[in-house]
Amino acid sequence: METRSNGLPEEGASSFMKRPLRFPASFCRQKRVLINICCGSREAPSSQHYCAMSTIAVRFLIDRAQKRVVLAEAGSDFVDVLFSFLTLPLASIVRLLEKQTGLGSLDTLYESAEQLDAEHFRTEACKEMLLNPRSAAALLCEGFKLKGIHDSDPRNFFTCGENDCLTQSTSYYTYNSKCLCSRCGKLMGKTWQWPQRTSAEGGIFFNDMHNFMITDDLQVIPSSLPKGLSLFKEMQIKNASKLEERVIDFGKEEILNLLKRSFVSTNLLTDVCFPDACVQASAGFFLPKKDESFDNKAEQEISLIKLILNKKNNIILYAEVGVDFINLLFSLLNFPLGAVLPAPDNLSLGGCIKNLYSSAESMGLEYFKSEICRKMLLNPKLPAFSRCNMNQILQLEKITSESLITGKGCLKCYLDNGYKAIGSAPCEHGIQYAQVIEWNPKSAKTMSRADEAFVVGSQKYMILDKLDVSSLSICCWLTKVYDFR
């Protein structure tokens, strides 16, 4: 991160962005998951040009005497990136933060899926779907000015590399690099890239005609003088001449640090500029009472779990569960953050990340590029085939997979001709036209139902108190549980 003018105040500059951070994400902040569930514990920079850049400039108004940030002002380029956090699958957040940032149980759950042998999954591609889920907003986020937060190549897709498989009247493509061809059984490892779609000028989610104020606790508000004065009054600022203005450049590292701290800090911007002045938030959290007004029309039948306790100290050693419960847990990794935040039965979040969601909720439609963009933030969908029909905790919508008719000729001729139909049909392979369908990564030889489970079989699994999941075996029991008897 670079600062302009005289830079950051010296008190915060030396340690700026260097402190280790915890990332307690909703239910994932809990370190004793099984015990607590069962026992019931408690003028701004312009955004006109969307070329790829390494940083985005944001203007800060700083109260140096009080060591606090009054507000920040930014264009839609920065605000787009902030709100795109809501579209990130939880597994992508774990991966971006390298599993070393205090993510608690979610970190452990991700590692469990990573370490579980491929034989437990319906296909090897199922494991890839959990560890590297595709965001439903991936193509839209490709237009960000700042790169490296979302998929770097969202237009990449894969086909079988065998000519015999590409020259049929029905062919398949996938976004999953672990899929096997249904015809020859080989890896669909031939990489292609869809042509870039022409997008409207300015903004991704938000209109670039507007600037936005960002409060210390991550409320994002369209810039206006009355709102600014109201904020000054609320913060009891009587002499604005003593405030200092700084323009700070945010790169990928700084953006990810904002994401981390938004889950633990209630004064996010101050925490960034004056880290030594901030009190670390408590890691404690509680399980809120169920919202009785929530109409659960599709009450799910959740499988029972067998709890193994140490009778001497009444501590749960582990839970023994079946494959349906494992699918329920692993499906969490696919959930976009914006789908988890408003869930009525969700564990209370620390920090101020919920303010980001509520800001999008309360902002007028005129500030968004479209109603579709607004819905993409407030009601993010799962990618095609990512739902699991086995008691998924949140019944999220999924986007529909796309299919293609080549127009003339087979898929190979279509791709070799620069994603355009050839001049006349049939092609040299005798195909008038080909239907090209997205392959379900959960399928082996024949196309499976879209909502099939990720993990299959009759195997029993052991879950430790930090959501450490492993197959139930004497070896796992001896290495993970024996010492806790």
Residue pairs with C-beta under 8 A, 6 or more apart in sequence:
1 16
1 17
1 55
1 248
1 249
1 250
1 251
1 253
1 254
2 55
2 248
2 249
3 13
3 246
3 247
3 248
3 249
4 57
4 246
4 247
4 248
4 249
5 245
5 246
5 247
6 246
7 13
7 246
8 16
8 246
8 248
8 273
9 62
9 64
9 67
9 244
9 273
9 274
11 67
11 274
11 276
11 277
12 67
12 273
12 274
12 275
12 276
12 277
15 275
15 276
16 272
16 273
16 275
17 253
17 254
17 257
17 272
17 275
18 275
19 275
20 101
20 102
21 101
21 102
21 257
21 260
21 261
21 264
22 101
22 102
22 104
22 260
22 263
22 264
22 283
23 93
23 97
23 101
23 102
23 103
23 104
23 259
23 260
23 263
23 264
24 102
24 103
24 104
24 263
24 264
24 283
24 285
24 349
24 350
24 351
25 90
25 93
25 103
25 104
25 106
25 263
25 337
25 340
25 349
26 340
26 341
26 346
26 347
26 349
27 33
27 105
27 106
27 346
27 347
28 90
28 103
28 104
28 105
28 106
28 107
28 109
29 104
29 105
29 263
29 283
29 285
29 347
29 349
29 350
30 36
30 104
30 105
30 285
30 347
31 104
31 105
31 283
31 465
31 466
32 41
32 465
32 466
33 105
33 465
33 466
33 467
34 307
34 316
34 318
34 319
34 463
34 464
34 465
35 41
35 315
35 316
35 465
36 42
36 287
37 287
38 307
38 316
40 287
41 286
41 287
42 286
42 287
43 59
43 211
44 58
44 59
44 73
44 74
44 75
44 211
44 212
44 223
45 56
45 57
45 58
45 59
45 74
45 75
45 77
45 78
45 247
46 75
47 75
47 76
47 77
47 78
47 145
47 202
47 203
47 208
48 202
48 208
49 145
50 77
50 143
50 144
50 145
50 202
50 204
51 145
52 145
52 147
53 145
53 146
54 146
54 147
54 251
54 252
55 146
55 249
55 250
55 251
56 74
56 77
56 78
56 81
56 145
56 146
56 249
56 250
57 247
57 248
57 249
57 250
58 72
58 73
58 74
58 78
58 214
58 247
58 248
58 249
58 250
59 72
59 73
59 74
59 245
59 246
59 247
60 69
60 71
60 72
60 245
60 246
60 247
60 248
60 269
60 273
61 69
61 70
61 71
61 72
61 73
61 243
61 244
61 245
62 68
62 69
62 70
62 243
62 244
62 245
62 246
62 273
63 69
63 70
63 235
63 237
63 242
63 243
63 244
64 242
64 244
65 242
67 270
67 274
67 277
68 216
68 267
68 270
68 274
68 277
69 216
69 267
69 269
69 270
69 272
69 273
69 274
70 216
70 231
70 232
70 235
70 237
70 243
71 213
71 214
71 215
71 216
71 228
71 231
71 269
72 213
72 214
72 269
73 211
73 212
73 213
73 214
73 223
74 211
74 212
74 214
75 208
75 211
75 212
76 202
76 203
76 204
76 205
76 206
76 207
76 208
76 210
76 212
77 144
77 145
77 146
77 208
78 250
79 205
79 206
79 212
79 214
79 220
80 144
80 145
80 203
80 204
80 205
80 206
81 144
81 145
81 146
81 149
81 255
82 214
82 218
82 220
82 258
82 356
83 205
83 206
83 220
83 356
83 360
83 377
84 137
84 141
84 144
84 149
84 150
84 204
84 205
85 259
85 262
85 337
85 353
85 356
86 336
86 337
86 338
86 341
86 356
86 357
86 360
86 377
86 378
86 380
87 135
87 136
87 137
87 141
87 150
87 336
87 337
87 338
87 376
87 377
87 380
88 96
88 135
88 149
88 150
88 336
88 337
89 133
89 135
89 333
89 334
89 335
89 336
89 337
90 106
90 332
90 333
90 334
90 335
90 336
90 337
90 340
91 110
91 130
91 131
91 132
91 133
91 333
91 334
92 132
92 133
92 135
93 103
93 259
93 337
94 103
94 106
94 107
94 110
94 333
95 110
95 131
95 132
96 149
96 256
96 259
97 103
97 256
97 259
97 260
99 107
99 110
99 111
101 107
101 260
102 283
103 110
104 466
105 466
105 467
106 332
106 467
108 466
108 467
108 468
109 329
109 330
109 332
109 333
109 467
109 469
110 131
110 333
111 468
112 467
112 468
112 469
112 470
113 127
113 130
113 131
113 330
113 333
113 469
114 131
115 470
116 127
116 455
116 469
116 470
116 471
117 471
118 124
118 127
120 455
120 456
120 457
120 459
120 471
121 127
121 454
121 455
121 456
122 442
122 444
122 448
122 452
122 453
122 454
122 455
122 456
123 178
123 179
123 180
123 441
123 442
123 443
123 444
124 178
124 180
125 174
125 176
125 178
125 179
125 180
125 441
125 442
126 441
126 442
126 454
126 455
127 178
127 454
128 176
128 177
128 178
128 441
129 176
129 334
129 385
129 386
129 441
129 442
129 454
130 330
130 333
130 334
130 454
131 333
133 333
133 334
133 383
133 386
134 151
134 154
134 175
134 383
134 386
135 141
135 150
135 151
135 336
135 383
136 336
136 376
136 380
136 381
136 382
136 383
136 398
136 399
137 150
137 376
137 380
138 150
138 151
138 154
138 383
139 154
139 155
139 197
140 204
140 205
140 373
140 376
141 149
141 150
141 151
141 154
141 204
142 150
142 151
142 154
142 155
142 196
143 199
143 204
144 150
144 204
146 250
146 251
146 252
146 255
147 252
148 252
149 252
149 255
149 256
153 193
155 193
155 194
155 195
155 196
156 175
156 191
156 192
156 193
157 173
157 174
157 175
157 191
157 192
157 193
157 194
158 173
158 174
158 175
158 176
158 177
158 179
158 188
158 189
158 190
158 191
158 192
159 165
159 166
159 171
159 172
159 173
159 174
159 188
159 190
159 192
159 411
159 415
160 166
160 172
160 181
160 183
160 184
160 186
160 188
160 190
161 186
161 188
161 189
161 190
162 181
162 183
162 184
162 186
163 412
164 183
164 184
165 171
165 181
165 183
165 184
166 410
166 411
166 412
166 415
167 410
167 411
167 412
167 413
167 429
167 431
168 183
168 410
168 411
168 431
168 434
169 410
169 431
169 432
169 433
169 434
169 435
170 434
170 435
170 436
170 437
171 410
171 411
171 434
171 435
171 436
171 437
172 181
172 182
172 188
172 436
172 437
172 438
172 439
173 188
173 192
173 436
173 437
173 438
173 439
174 188
174 438
174 439
174 441
175 383
175 438
176 441
177 189
178 187
178 441
179 187
179 188
179 439
179 441
180 186
180 187
180 188
180 444
181 187
181 188
182 439
182 443
182 444
182 445
182 446
182 447
185 445
188 439
192 415
194 419
195 419
200 369
201 208
202 208
202 209
203 369
204 369
204 373
205 368
205 369
205 373
205 374
205 376
205 377
206 212
206 367
206 368
206 369
206 373
207 366
207 367
207 368
207 369
210 222
210 223
210 367
211 222
211 223
212 220
212 221
212 222
212 223
213 220
213 221
213 222
213 223
213 227
213 228
213 231
214 220
214 221
214 269
215 221
215 231
215 269
215 355
216 267
216 268
216 269
216 270
217 266
217 267
217 268
217 352
217 355
218 262
218 268
218 269
218 352
218 353
218 355
218 356
218 359
219 355
219 358
219 359
220 356
220 359
220 360
220 363
221 227
221 359
221 363
222 363
222 364
222 367
232 240
237 243
248 273
250 258
254 272
257 272
258 268
258 272
261 268
261 271
261 272
261 351
262 268
262 351
262 352
262 353
262 356
263 349
263 350
263 351
263 353
264 280
264 281
264 283
264 350
264 351
265 271
265 278
265 281
265 351
265 352
266 281
266 350
266 351
266 352
267 278
267 352
268 351
268 352
270 277
270 278
271 278
281 350
281 351
282 350
283 350
285 347
285 348
285 349
285 350
286 347
286 348
287 347
287 348
288 347
288 348
290 344
290 345
291 344
291 345
294 344
294 345
298 395
300 391
300 392
300 393
301 391
302 325
302 328
302 391
303 321
303 322
303 324
303 325
303 391
305 319
305 320
305 321
305 325
305 463
306 319
306 320
306 321
307 316
307 319
307 320
308 316
308 317
308 318
308 319
308 320
308 481
309 315
309 316
309 317
310 316
310 317
310 484
310 485
315 484
316 465
317 481
317 484
317 485
318 462
318 463
318 464
318 465
318 480
318 481
319 462
319 463
320 460
320 461
320 462
320 472
321 460
321 461
321 463
322 458
322 460
322 461
323 453
323 455
323 456
323 457
323 458
323 459
323 461
324 390
324 391
324 453
325 461
326 455
326 461
326 469
327 388
327 390
327 391
327 453
327 454
327 455
328 388
328 390
328 391
328 392
328 393
329 463
329 467
329 469
330 388
330 454
330 455
331 387
331 388
331 392
331 393
331 454
332 393
334 382
334 383
334 386
335 382
335 394
335 396
336 380
336 381
336 382
336 396
337 353
337 380
338 357
338 377
338 378
338 379
338 380
339 379
339 380
339 394
339 396
340 346
340 394
341 349
341 353
341 354
341 357
342 357
342 378
343 394
357 377
357 378
360 374
360 377
360 378
361 378
365 371
365 374
368 374
379 397
380 396
381 396
381 397
381 398
381 399
382 396
382 397
382 398
382 399
383 398
383 399
384 398
384 399
384 400
384 401
384 438
384 450
385 398
385 401
385 438
385 440
385 441
385 442
385 450
386 398
387 396
387 398
387 450
387 451
388 451
388 452
388 453
388 454
389 449
389 451
389 452
389 453
390 453
398 450
401 437
401 438
401 440
401 450
402 438
403 435
403 436
403 437
403 438
404 435
404 436
405 433
405 434
405 435
405 436
406 413
406 414
406 421
406 433
406 434
406 435
406 436
407 414
407 421
407 433
408 421
408 422
408 423
408 424
408 425
408 426
408 427
408 432
408 433
409 417
409 421
409 422
409 425
409 426
409 427
409 429
409 431
409 432
409 433
409 434
410 427
410 429
410 431
410 434
411 434
411 436
412 429
413 422
413 427
413 428
413 429
413 431
414 420
414 421
414 422
414 434
414 436
425 431
425 432
425 433
426 432
439 447
440 447
440 448
440 450
440 452
442 448
442 450
442 452
442 454
459 471
459 472
460 471
460 472
461 469
461 470
461 471
461 472
462 469
462 470
462 471
462 472
462 476
462 477
462 480
462 481
463 469
464 480
464 481
468 480
470 476
470 480
